[in-house]
Amino acid sequence: MKIIAAIPARYQSTRLPGKLMANLGGQTVISCTVENTKAMEIFDEVVVVTDSDEISKELEGRCKVYKSRQKHICGTDRIAEFSEEFDADIVINVQGDEPFLKKADIQSIIIEFEEDQDRKIDVISLRHEINKEMERRNPNYVKVVSSLEDYALYFSRSNIPFRREQTDFPTYRHIGIYAFRKDALVRFSKQKPTPLEKLEVIEALRILEMGMKFKMLDAKDLTIGIDTEEDLIWANEYLEQ
């Protein structure tokens, strides 16, 4: 089974413009992400898909870089533009702002695909439990509810599931890593944004609205995604420890 990591790398960002070129421990964020992904040594290839000449130049000689020919509203659309060109069975979308992703979590995704001999699963992603009420209510944190077999049922920026009474029932935050079978990614590439996706601005909802089987796994390690200036400060402090 051939597996590649495809890293979408958009230069502009609403909350932290140019964040992928920001300094992180003496390197750029995107360089750290690429080097961390390559260091796992579990991918047949690591590629980046970007809209930026600056990012392309930054990564010259480090990995294969595809230049977007179209405008995209999400990272999965960006890599999906080249889905039919990828020589792979599994394409794992590693976000460009996730430089601390751990190898164990990617390995768990790969094992799940290997054990899915009947090819029931189209897409796999990660989740982790959140307990603080502030995090549950934060719309920047996408929450997910799943079936008894851990297939995603819905994603929302709202605090789901609703609790009529006080309970210790878990709330899960979605970690935005998408591992696609190549044929599923090709199907995704041909589907325009769907109604619920546009309503909540969550690309994972398009996968559900298309009727794909979307498996959720529990993350073994929490990651530090860089979305805001505060995240960048925290990430640099983390590297200094």
PyRosetta script that sets phi, psi and omega in degrees:
from pyrosetta import init, pose_from_sequence

init()
pose = pose_from_sequence("MKIIAAIPARYQSTRLPGKLMANLGGQTVISCTVENTKAMEIFDEVVVVTDSDEISKELEGRCKVYKSRQKHICGTDRIAEFSEEFDADIVINVQGDEPFLKKADIQSIIIEFEEDQDRKIDVISLRHEINKEMERRNPNYVKVVSSLEDYALYFSRSNIPFRREQTDFPTYRHIGIYAFRKDALVRFSKQKPTPLEKLEVIEALRILEMGMKFKMLDAKDLTIGIDTEEDLIWANEYLEQ")
pose.set_psi(1, 119.6)
pose.set_omega(1, -178.8)
pose.set_phi(2, -91.0)
pose.set_psi(2, 130.2)
pose.set_omega(2, -174.1)
pose.set_phi(3, -127.8)
pose.set_psi(3, 129.2)
pose.set_omega(3, 175.5)
pose.set_phi(4, -121.6)
pose.set_psi(4, 152.6)
pose.set_omega(4, 170.5)
pose.set_phi(5, -99.8)
pose.set_psi(5, 125.4)
pose.set_omega(5, 177.0)
pose.set_phi(6, -115.1)
pose.set_psi(6, 119.5)
pose.set_omega(6, -174.4)
pose.set_phi(7, -107.3)
pose.set_psi(7, 110.9)
pose.set_omega(7, 175.1)
pose.set_phi(8, -76.0)
pose.set_psi(8, 133.8)
pose.set_omega(8, -174.0)
pose.set_phi(9, -136.3)
pose.set_psi(9, 87.4)
pose.set_omega(9, 177.2)
pose.set_phi(10, -88.2)
pose.set_psi(10, 134.7)
pose.set_omega(10, -176.6)
pose.set_phi(11, -69.8)
pose.set_psi(11, -49.4)
pose.set_omega(11, -176.4)
pose.set_phi(12, -78.3)
pose.set_psi(12, 149.7)
pose.set_omega(12, 176.5)
pose.set_phi(13, -147.6)
pose.set_psi(13, 136.8)
pose.set_omega(13, -176.2)
pose.set_phi(14, -64.1)
pose.set_psi(14, -46.3)
pose.set_omega(14, -174.3)
pose.set_phi(15, -86.4)
pose.set_psi(15, -25.7)
pose.set_omega(15, 179.5)
pose.set_phi(16, -147.4)
pose.set_psi(16, 84.1)
pose.set_omega(16, -176.3)
pose.set_phi(17, -55.1)
pose.set_psi(17, 135.4)
pose.set_omega(17, 177.8)
pose.set_phi(18, 67.3)
pose.set_psi(18, 22.8)
pose.set_omega(18, -171.1)
pose.set_phi(19, -61.8)
pose.set_psi(19, -32.2)
pose.set_omega(19, -177.2)
pose.set_phi(20, -68.9)
pose.set_psi(20, -17.6)
pose.set_omega(20, 176.2)
pose.set_phi(21, -101.7)
pose.set_psi(21, 6.0)
pose.set_omega(21, 178.4)
pose.set_phi(22, -72.4)
pose.set_psi(22, 157.1)
pose.set_omega(22, -178.4)
pose.set_phi(23, -75.8)
pose.set_psi(23, 130.4)
pose.set_omega(23, 175.7)
pose.set_phi(24, -137.7)
pose.set_psi(24, 101.3)
pose.set_omega(24, 179.1)
pose.set_phi(25, 61.8)
pose.set_psi(25, 30.5)
pose.set_omega(25, 178.6)
pose.set_phi(26, 92.8)
pose.set_psi(26, -4.8)
pose.set_omega(26, 173.9)
pose.set_phi(27, -121.6)
pose.set_psi(27, 172.9)
pose.set_omega(27, 172.3)
pose.set_phi(28, -80.7)
pose.set_psi(28, 158.5)
pose.set_omega(28, 179.2)
pose.set_phi(29, -57.9)
pose.set_psi(29, -45.1)
pose.set_omega(29, -177.3)
pose.set_phi(30, -66.6)
pose.set_psi(30, -36.4)
pose.set_omega(30, 176.9)
pose.set_phi(31, -63.3)
pose.set_psi(31, -42.3)
pose.set_omega(31, 178.6)
pose.set_phi(32, -62.0)
pose.set_psi(32, -40.8)
pose.set_omega(32, 179.9)
pose.set_phi(33, -65.2)
pose.set_psi(33, -45.2)
pose.set_omega(33, 179.6)
pose.set_phi(34, -62.5)
pose.set_psi(34, -47.3)
pose.set_omega(34, -177.5)
pose.set_phi(35, -65.9)
pose.set_psi(35, -38.4)
pose.set_omega(35, 177.9)
pose.set_phi(36, -64.5)
pose.set_psi(36, -40.9)
pose.set_omega(36, -179.5)
pose.set_phi(37, -67.3)
pose.set_psi(37, -43.3)
pose.set_omega(37, 178.7)
pose.set_phi(38, -65.1)
pose.set_psi(38, -36.3)
pose.set_omega(38, -176.8)
pose.set_phi(39, -65.8)
pose.set_psi(39, -19.3)
pose.set_omega(39, 177.7)
pose.set_phi(40, -65.0)
pose.set_psi(40, -29.3)
pose.set_omega(40, 178.6)
pose.set_phi(41, 56.5)
pose.set_psi(41, 40.4)
pose.set_omega(41, 177.7)
pose.set_phi(42, -124.2)
pose.set_psi(42, -0.5)
pose.set_omega(42, 180.0)
pose.set_phi(43, -106.4)
pose.set_psi(43, 144.2)
pose.set_omega(43, 174.0)
pose.set_phi(44, -72.1)
pose.set_psi(44, -26.3)
pose.set_omega(44, 178.2)
pose.set_phi(45, -160.6)
pose.set_psi(45, 148.8)
pose.set_omega(45, 173.1)
pose.set_phi(46, -118.8)
pose.set_psi(46, 123.6)
pose.set_omega(46, -179.9)
pose.set_phi(47, -126.0)
pose.set_psi(47, 156.3)
pose.set_omega(47, 176.4)
pose.set_phi(48, -122.2)
pose.set_psi(48, 139.2)
pose.set_omega(48, 174.8)
pose.set_phi(49, -118.9)
pose.set_psi(49, 118.4)
pose.set_omega(49, -172.4)
pose.set_phi(50, -136.1)
pose.set_psi(50, 161.0)
pose.set_omega(50, 173.9)
pose.set_phi(51, -103.5)
pose.set_psi(51, 5.8)
pose.set_omega(51, -167.1)
pose.set_phi(52, -117.6)
pose.set_psi(52, 127.2)
pose.set_omega(52, 172.7)
pose.set_phi(53, -65.8)
pose.set_psi(53, -33.3)
pose.set_omega(53, -179.1)
pose.set_phi(54, -65.6)
pose.set_psi(54, -43.7)
pose.set_omega(54, 177.9)
pose.set_phi(55, -67.5)
pose.set_psi(55, -40.3)
pose.set_omega(55, 177.7)
pose.set_phi(56, -57.5)
pose.set_psi(56, -44.9)
pose.set_omega(56, 179.9)
pose.set_phi(57, -66.1)
pose.set_psi(57, -39.4)
pose.set_omega(57, -179.9)
pose.set_phi(58, -60.2)
pose.set_psi(58, -35.0)
pose.set_omega(58, -174.5)
pose.set_phi(59, -98.9)
pose.set_psi(59, 6.1)
pose.set_omega(59, -178.1)
pose.set_phi(60, -56.9)
pose.set_psi(60, 126.0)
pose.set_omega(60, 179.5)
pose.set_phi(61, 84.9)
pose.set_psi(61, -6.3)
pose.set_omega(61, -178.0)
pose.set_phi(62, -98.4)
pose.set_psi(62, -34.1)
pose.set_omega(62, 179.9)
pose.set_phi(63, -163.8)
pose.set_psi(63, 168.5)
pose.set_omega(63, 176.8)
pose.set_phi(64, -72.4)
pose.set_psi(64, 135.2)
pose.set_omega(64, -178.8)
pose.set_phi(65, -122.7)
pose.set_psi(65, 126.4)
pose.set_omega(65, 173.2)
pose.set_phi(66, -99.7)
pose.set_psi(66, 137.2)
pose.set_omega(66, 178.8)
pose.set_phi(67, -101.8)
pose.set_psi(67, 122.5)
pose.set_omega(67, 179.8)
pose.set_phi(68, -58.5)
pose.set_psi(68, 136.6)
pose.set_omega(68, 175.8)
pose.set_phi(69, -100.3)
pose.set_psi(69, -10.2)
pose.set_omega(69, -176.4)
pose.set_phi(70, -129.2)
pose.set_psi(70, 166.2)
pose.set_omega(70, 172.1)
pose.set_phi(71, -87.1)
pose.set_psi(71, 143.1)
pose.set_omega(71, -176.9)
pose.set_phi(72, -132.5)
pose.set_psi(72, 149.9)
pose.set_omega(72, -178.7)
pose.set_phi(73, -96.1)
pose.set_psi(73, -10.8)
pose.set_omega(73, 179.8)
pose.set_phi(74, -152.1)
pose.set_psi(74, 164.1)
pose.set_omega(74, -177.3)
pose.set_phi(75, -64.6)
pose.set_psi(75, -36.2)
pose.set_omega(75, 180.0)
pose.set_phi(76, -66.1)
pose.set_psi(76, -38.4)
pose.set_omega(76, 174.6)
pose.set_phi(77, -60.2)
pose.set_psi(77, -37.3)
pose.set_omega(77, -177.0)
pose.set_phi(78, -64.1)
pose.set_psi(78, -46.8)
pose.set_omega(78, 179.5)
pose.set_phi(79, -75.8)
pose.set_psi(79, -29.0)
pose.set_omega(79, -178.7)
pose.set_phi(80, -65.0)
pose.set_psi(80, -25.2)
pose.set_omega(80, 177.9)
pose.set_phi(81, -55.0)
pose.set_psi(81, -30.6)
pose.set_omega(81, -176.6)
pose.set_phi(82, -110.4)
pose.set_psi(82, 16.4)
pose.set_omega(82, -172.7)
pose.set_phi(83, -56.3)
pose.set_psi(83, -39.7)
pose.set_omega(83, -176.7)
pose.set_phi(84, -75.5)
pose.set_psi(84, -13.7)
pose.set_omega(84, 179.1)
pose.set_phi(85, -89.4)
pose.set_psi(85, -17.4)
pose.set_omega(85, -177.3)
pose.set_phi(86, -72.4)
pose.set_psi(86, 129.2)
pose.set_omega(86, 175.8)
pose.set_phi(87, -91.2)
pose.set_psi(87, 84.0)
pose.set_omega(87, -174.7)
pose.set_phi(88, -161.4)
pose.set_psi(88, 156.3)
pose.set_omega(88, 171.8)
pose.set_phi(89, -90.3)
pose.set_psi(89, -37.4)
pose.set_omega(89, -179.7)
pose.set_phi(90, -125.7)
pose.set_psi(90, 131.8)
pose.set_omega(90, 176.4)
pose.set_phi(91, -116.7)
pose.set_psi(91, 117.8)
pose.set_omega(91, -178.8)
pose.set_phi(92, -104.4)
pose.set_psi(92, 116.6)
pose.set_omega(92, 179.0)
pose.set_phi(93, -80.2)
pose.set_psi(93, 105.0)
pose.set_omega(93, 177.0)
pose.set_phi(94, -100.6)
pose.set_psi(94, 117.1)
pose.set_omega(94, -176.3)
pose.set_phi(95, -62.2)
pose.set_psi(95, 139.8)
pose.set_omega(95, -178.5)
pose.set_phi(96, -64.5)
pose.set_psi(96, -19.6)
pose.set_omega(96, -179.6)
pose.set_phi(97, -102.4)
pose.set_psi(97, 24.9)
pose.set_omega(97, 177.9)
pose.set_phi(98, -119.0)
pose.set_psi(98, 70.8)
pose.set_omega(98, -175.1)
pose.set_phi(99, -77.4)
pose.set_psi(99, -5.2)
pose.set_omega(99, -175.9)
pose.set_phi(100, -115.4)
pose.set_psi(100, 19.7)
pose.set_omega(100, 178.2)
pose.set_phi(101, -59.3)
pose.set_psi(101, 137.4)
pose.set_omega(101, -176.0)
pose.set_phi(102, -96.7)
pose.set_psi(102, 145.1)
pose.set_omega(102, -177.8)
pose.set_phi(103, -60.0)
pose.set_psi(103, -38.6)
pose.set_omega(103, -175.8)
pose.set_phi(104, -59.1)
pose.set_psi(104, -36.6)
pose.set_omega(104, -179.1)
pose.set_phi(105, -70.6)
pose.set_psi(105, -38.9)
pose.set_omega(105, 176.8)
pose.set_phi(106, -67.0)
pose.set_psi(106, -39.4)
pose.set_omega(106, 178.1)
pose.set_phi(107, -61.5)
pose.set_psi(107, -38.1)
pose.set_omega(107, 179.4)
pose.set_phi(108, -64.5)
pose.set_psi(108, -35.4)
pose.set_omega(108, 177.0)
pose.set_phi(109, -65.9)
pose.set_psi(109, -44.8)
pose.set_omega(109, -179.3)
pose.set_phi(110, -62.3)
pose.set_psi(110, -43.7)
pose.set_omega(110, 178.8)
pose.set_phi(111, -61.3)
pose.set_psi(111, -40.6)
pose.set_omega(111, 179.8)
pose.set_phi(112, -61.1)
pose.set_psi(112, -42.6)
pose.set_omega(112, 177.5)
pose.set_phi(113, -65.8)
pose.set_psi(113, -41.6)
pose.set_omega(113, -179.2)
pose.set_phi(114, -62.2)
pose.set_psi(114, -35.5)
pose.set_omega(114, -178.8)
pose.set_phi(115, -82.2)
pose.set_psi(115, -11.4)
pose.set_omega(115, -179.4)
pose.set_phi(116, -86.1)
pose.set_psi(116, 69.0)
pose.set_omega(116, -174.8)
pose.set_phi(117, -65.0)
pose.set_psi(117, -27.3)
pose.set_omega(117, -179.5)
pose.set_phi(118, -87.0)
pose.set_psi(118, 1.0)
pose.set_omega(118, 178.6)
pose.set_phi(119, 55.3)
pose.set_psi(119, 44.9)
pose.set_omega(119, 177.8)
pose.set_phi(120, -77.8)
pose.set_psi(120, -27.1)
pose.set_omega(120, -174.1)
pose.set_phi(121, -93.9)
pose.set_psi(121, 130.5)
pose.set_omega(121, 175.5)
pose.set_phi(122, -95.1)
pose.set_psi(122, -41.0)
pose.set_omega(122, -173.0)
pose.set_phi(123, -140.0)
pose.set_psi(123, 144.1)
pose.set_omega(123, 174.6)
pose.set_phi(124, -128.3)
pose.set_psi(124, 141.2)
pose.set_omega(124, 175.8)
pose.set_phi(125, -143.8)
pose.set_psi(125, -177.7)
pose.set_omega(125, -174.0)
pose.set_phi(126, -118.6)
pose.set_psi(126, 156.6)
pose.set_omega(126, 176.3)
pose.set_phi(127, -143.8)
pose.set_psi(127, 159.1)
pose.set_omega(127, 169.4)
pose.set_phi(128, -144.6)
pose.set_psi(128, 151.1)
pose.set_omega(128, -175.4)
pose.set_phi(129, -75.8)
pose.set_psi(129, 137.3)
pose.set_omega(129, 173.7)
pose.set_phi(130, -120.2)
pose.set_psi(130, 141.2)
pose.set_omega(130, -174.2)
pose.set_phi(131, -117.0)
pose.set_psi(131, -23.4)
pose.set_omega(131, -176.8)
pose.set_phi(132, -75.9)
pose.set_psi(132, 133.0)
pose.set_omega(132, -179.9)
pose.set_phi(133, -60.0)
pose.set_psi(133, -35.9)
pose.set_omega(133, 179.3)
pose.set_phi(134, -60.9)
pose.set_psi(134, -39.9)
pose.set_omega(134, 179.6)
pose.set_phi(135, -71.1)
pose.set_psi(135, -37.0)
pose.set_omega(135, 179.3)
pose.set_phi(136, -63.3)
pose.set_psi(136, -33.4)
pose.set_omega(136, -176.4)
pose.set_phi(137, -92.3)
pose.set_psi(137, -5.5)
pose.set_omega(137, -178.3)
pose.set_phi(138, -75.4)
pose.set_psi(138, 116.0)
pose.set_omega(138, -178.3)
pose.set_phi(139, -69.4)
pose.set_psi(139, -14.0)
pose.set_omega(139, 175.9)
pose.set_phi(140, -75.0)
pose.set_psi(140, -16.6)
pose.set_omega(140, 177.1)
pose.set_phi(141, -96.5)
pose.set_psi(141, 116.6)
pose.set_omega(141, 178.2)
pose.set_phi(142, -82.8)
pose.set_psi(142, 126.3)
pose.set_omega(142, 179.0)
pose.set_phi(143, -99.4)
pose.set_psi(143, 153.6)
pose.set_omega(143, -179.6)
pose.set_phi(144, -134.9)
pose.set_psi(144, 140.4)
pose.set_omega(144, 171.0)
pose.set_phi(145, -116.2)
pose.set_psi(145, 144.0)
pose.set_omega(145, -171.8)
pose.set_phi(146, -130.4)
pose.set_psi(146, 164.6)
pose.set_omega(146, 178.2)
pose.set_phi(147, -77.6)
pose.set_psi(147, 177.0)
pose.set_omega(147, 177.9)
pose.set_phi(148, -63.2)
pose.set_psi(148, -22.6)
pose.set_omega(148, 178.3)
pose.set_phi(149, -98.7)
pose.set_psi(149, 12.7)
pose.set_omega(149, 175.5)
pose.set_phi(150, 68.8)
pose.set_psi(150, 29.6)
pose.set_omega(150, 169.1)
pose.set_phi(151, -91.5)
pose.set_psi(151, 137.6)
pose.set_omega(151, -177.6)
pose.set_phi(152, -62.7)
pose.set_psi(152, 134.3)
pose.set_omega(152, 175.7)
pose.set_phi(153, -103.5)
pose.set_psi(153, -38.9)
pose.set_omega(153, 179.3)
pose.set_phi(154, -163.0)
pose.set_psi(154, 149.9)
pose.set_omega(154, 173.4)
pose.set_phi(155, -119.7)
pose.set_psi(155, 143.3)
pose.set_omega(155, 179.5)
pose.set_phi(156, -155.8)
pose.set_psi(156, 154.7)
pose.set_omega(156, 171.2)
pose.set_phi(157, -84.1)
pose.set_psi(157, -10.9)
pose.set_omega(157, 176.6)
pose.set_phi(158, -78.9)
pose.set_psi(158, 167.8)
pose.set_omega(158, 179.9)
pose.set_phi(159, -80.5)
pose.set_psi(159, 89.0)
pose.set_omega(159, 179.4)
pose.set_phi(160, -113.8)
pose.set_psi(160, 146.0)
pose.set_omega(160, -1.2)
pose.set_phi(161, -78.0)
pose.set_psi(161, 153.1)
pose.set_omega(161, 175.4)
pose.set_phi(162, -66.3)
pose.set_psi(162, 140.5)
pose.set_omega(162, 179.3)
pose.set_phi(163, -111.3)
pose.set_psi(163, 111.2)
pose.set_omega(163, 176.3)
pose.set_phi(164, -70.3)
pose.set_psi(164, -33.3)
pose.set_omega(164, 179.3)
pose.set_phi(165, -130.8)
pose.set_psi(165, 162.9)
pose.set_omega(165, 177.4)
pose.set_phi(166, -64.0)
pose.set_psi(166, 129.6)
pose.set_omega(166, -176.5)
pose.set_phi(167, -154.6)
pose.set_psi(167, 161.8)
pose.set_omega(167, 176.7)
pose.set_phi(168, -97.4)
pose.set_psi(168, 16.9)
pose.set_omega(168, 178.2)
pose.set_phi(169, -59.4)
pose.set_psi(169, 131.7)
pose.set_omega(169, -172.5)
pose.set_phi(170, -73.7)
pose.set_psi(170, 150.4)
pose.set_omega(170, 168.2)
pose.set_phi(171, -112.2)
pose.set_psi(171, 135.6)
pose.set_omega(171, -178.1)
pose.set_phi(172, -114.4)
pose.set_psi(172, 135.3)
pose.set_omega(172, 173.0)
pose.set_phi(173, -95.5)
pose.set_psi(173, 136.1)
pose.set_omega(173, 178.5)
pose.set_phi(174, -81.5)
pose.set_psi(174, 132.4)
pose.set_omega(174, 172.2)
pose.set_phi(175, -97.1)
pose.set_psi(175, 123.2)
pose.set_omega(175, -167.8)
pose.set_phi(176, -76.7)
pose.set_psi(176, 56.5)
pose.set_omega(176, 173.7)
pose.set_phi(177, -111.6)
pose.set_psi(177, 128.5)
pose.set_omega(177, -177.7)
pose.set_phi(178, -121.5)
pose.set_psi(178, 121.5)
pose.set_omega(178, 176.1)
pose.set_phi(179, -108.9)
pose.set_psi(179, 113.8)
pose.set_omega(179, -175.8)
pose.set_phi(180, -107.9)
pose.set_psi(180, 140.8)
pose.set_omega(180, 157.5)
pose.set_phi(181, -65.1)
pose.set_psi(181, 144.4)
pose.set_omega(181, -174.5)
pose.set_phi(182, -57.0)
pose.set_psi(182, -41.8)
pose.set_omega(182, -178.0)
pose.set_phi(183, -64.9)
pose.set_psi(183, -30.9)
pose.set_omega(183, 176.7)
pose.set_phi(184, -69.7)
pose.set_psi(184, -38.5)
pose.set_omega(184, 178.2)
pose.set_phi(185, -66.4)
pose.set_psi(185, -38.3)
pose.set_omega(185, 176.8)
pose.set_phi(186, -62.3)
pose.set_psi(186, -42.3)
pose.set_omega(186, 177.9)
pose.set_phi(187, -63.5)
pose.set_psi(187, -41.6)
pose.set_omega(187, 178.4)
pose.set_phi(188, -59.8)
pose.set_psi(188, -39.8)
pose.set_omega(188, -176.2)
pose.set_phi(189, -64.2)
pose.set_psi(189, -22.4)
pose.set_omega(189, -177.2)
pose.set_phi(190, -96.1)
pose.set_psi(190, -2.9)
pose.set_omega(190, -177.3)
pose.set_phi(191, -102.0)
pose.set_psi(191, 124.3)
pose.set_omega(191, 175.7)
pose.set_phi(192, -69.6)
pose.set_psi(192, 160.2)
pose.set_omega(192, 177.4)
pose.set_phi(193, -51.0)
pose.set_psi(193, 138.6)
pose.set_omega(193, -173.4)
pose.set_phi(194, -97.7)
pose.set_psi(194, 165.5)
pose.set_omega(194, -173.5)
pose.set_phi(195, -57.1)
pose.set_psi(195, -49.7)
pose.set_omega(195, -178.1)
pose.set_phi(196, -69.5)
pose.set_psi(196, -35.1)
pose.set_omega(196, 175.9)
pose.set_phi(197, -58.6)
pose.set_psi(197, -46.5)
pose.set_omega(197, -179.1)
pose.set_phi(198, -68.5)
pose.set_psi(198, -32.6)
pose.set_omega(198, -179.1)
pose.set_phi(199, -67.8)
pose.set_psi(199, -46.5)
pose.set_omega(199, -175.5)
pose.set_phi(200, -97.8)
pose.set_psi(200, -11.2)
pose.set_omega(200, -175.0)
pose.set_phi(201, 56.6)
pose.set_psi(201, 58.3)
pose.set_omega(201, 178.1)
pose.set_phi(202, -136.7)
pose.set_psi(202, 112.0)
pose.set_omega(202, -175.8)
pose.set_phi(203, -65.9)
pose.set_psi(203, -25.5)
pose.set_omega(203, 178.8)
pose.set_phi(204, -60.5)
pose.set_psi(204, -28.4)
pose.set_omega(204, -179.9)
pose.set_phi(205, -66.7)
pose.set_psi(205, -29.5)
pose.set_omega(205, 177.4)
pose.set_phi(206, -62.8)
pose.set_psi(206, -39.2)
pose.set_omega(206, 179.5)
pose.set_phi(207, -60.6)
pose.set_psi(207, -43.5)
pose.set_omega(207, 178.6)
pose.set_phi(208, -69.0)
pose.set_psi(208, -42.8)
pose.set_omega(208, -178.8)
pose.set_phi(209, -64.5)
pose.set_psi(209, -23.8)
pose.set_omega(209, 176.5)
pose.set_phi(210, -81.6)
pose.set_psi(210, -7.6)
pose.set_omega(210, 178.1)
pose.set_phi(211, 84.7)
pose.set_psi(211, 15.9)
pose.set_omega(211, 178.9)
pose.set_phi(212, -74.7)
pose.set_psi(212, 153.6)
pose.set_omega(212, 175.4)
pose.set_phi(213, -87.0)
pose.set_psi(213, 115.8)
pose.set_omega(213, -167.5)
pose.set_phi(214, -120.3)
pose.set_psi(214, 103.6)
pose.set_omega(214, -175.3)
pose.set_phi(215, -89.8)
pose.set_psi(215, 138.0)
pose.set_omega(215, 177.3)
pose.set_phi(216, -110.2)
pose.set_psi(216, 133.7)
pose.set_omega(216, 175.1)
pose.set_phi(217, -116.2)
pose.set_psi(217, 149.3)
pose.set_omega(217, 177.0)
pose.set_phi(218, -77.9)
pose.set_psi(218, 128.1)
pose.set_omega(218, 178.7)
pose.set_phi(219, -68.3)
pose.set_psi(219, 136.7)
pose.set_omega(219, 177.8)
pose.set_phi(220, -81.1)
pose.set_psi(220, -28.6)
pose.set_omega(220, -178.7)
pose.set_phi(221, -132.8)
pose.set_psi(221, 140.9)
pose.set_omega(221, 175.0)
pose.set_phi(222, -78.4)
pose.set_psi(222, 142.7)
pose.set_omega(222, 178.7)
pose.set_phi(223, -107.1)
pose.set_psi(223, 164.7)
pose.set_omega(223, 175.5)
pose.set_phi(224, -112.4)
pose.set_psi(224, 94.7)
pose.set_omega(224, 174.6)
pose.set_phi(225, -77.7)
pose.set_psi(225, 141.9)
pose.set_omega(225, -176.1)
pose.set_phi(226, -105.5)
pose.set_psi(226, 100.6)
pose.set_omega(226, -179.1)
pose.set_phi(227, -112.7)
pose.set_psi(227, -26.1)
pose.set_omega(227, -174.5)
pose.set_phi(228, -132.7)
pose.set_psi(228, 170.7)
pose.set_omega(228, 176.1)
pose.set_phi(229, -60.1)
pose.set_psi(229, -37.8)
pose.set_omega(229, 178.6)
pose.set_phi(230, -63.2)
pose.set_psi(230, -40.0)
pose.set_omega(230, 177.5)
pose.set_phi(231, -62.1)
pose.set_psi(231, -40.4)
pose.set_omega(231, -178.9)
pose.set_phi(232, -65.2)
pose.set_psi(232, -42.1)
pose.set_omega(232, 177.6)
pose.set_phi(233, -62.2)
pose.set_psi(233, -45.7)
pose.set_omega(233, 179.6)
pose.set_phi(234, -61.0)
pose.set_psi(234, -42.3)
pose.set_omega(234, -178.9)
pose.set_phi(235, -64.7)
pose.set_psi(235, -41.4)
pose.set_omega(235, 178.1)
pose.set_phi(236, -66.8)
pose.set_psi(236, -37.2)
pose.set_omega(236, 176.3)
pose.set_phi(237, -65.1)
pose.set_psi(237, -37.6)
pose.set_omega(237, 178.3)
pose.set_phi(238, -62.1)
pose.set_psi(238, -41.4)
pose.set_omega(238, 179.8)
pose.set_phi(239, -67.4)
pose.set_psi(239, -29.3)
pose.set_omega(239, -178.1)
pose.set_phi(240, -77.8)
pose.set_psi(240, -16.6)
pose.set_omega(240, -177.5)
pose.set_phi(241, -71.7)
pose.dump_pdb("model.pdb")
